[in-house]
Amino acid sequence: MRIDRTTVAGNGVLHHIAPRRGGRFGLLVDADNTRQLFTYEESDLDVPAQAILLEPDEADQVAEICTTNRLAIACSRLNDACAN
């Protein structure tokens, strides 16, 4: 997988992700930590076909689904619960 990161002046960092099997999506992490997921059509990989705004808890849920290390997440949650 290839990940290209671009700083967007005054707006955060845009990550363009190109998986090995094709396709492309983007993730913009704004300066205020807001996350937007962008999807692209194969016919035009430069212009987003859709932008999806993710609330912080939604971004966490997507990250949990994508992770291959669920034990680390469970330990992190336990640690957070004990800290509160």
Secondary structure, 3 states (H helix, E strand, C coil): CEEEEEEECCCEEEEEEECCCCCCEEEEECCCCCEEEEEEECCEEEEEEEEEEECHHHHHHHHHHHCCCHHHHHHHHHHHHHHC
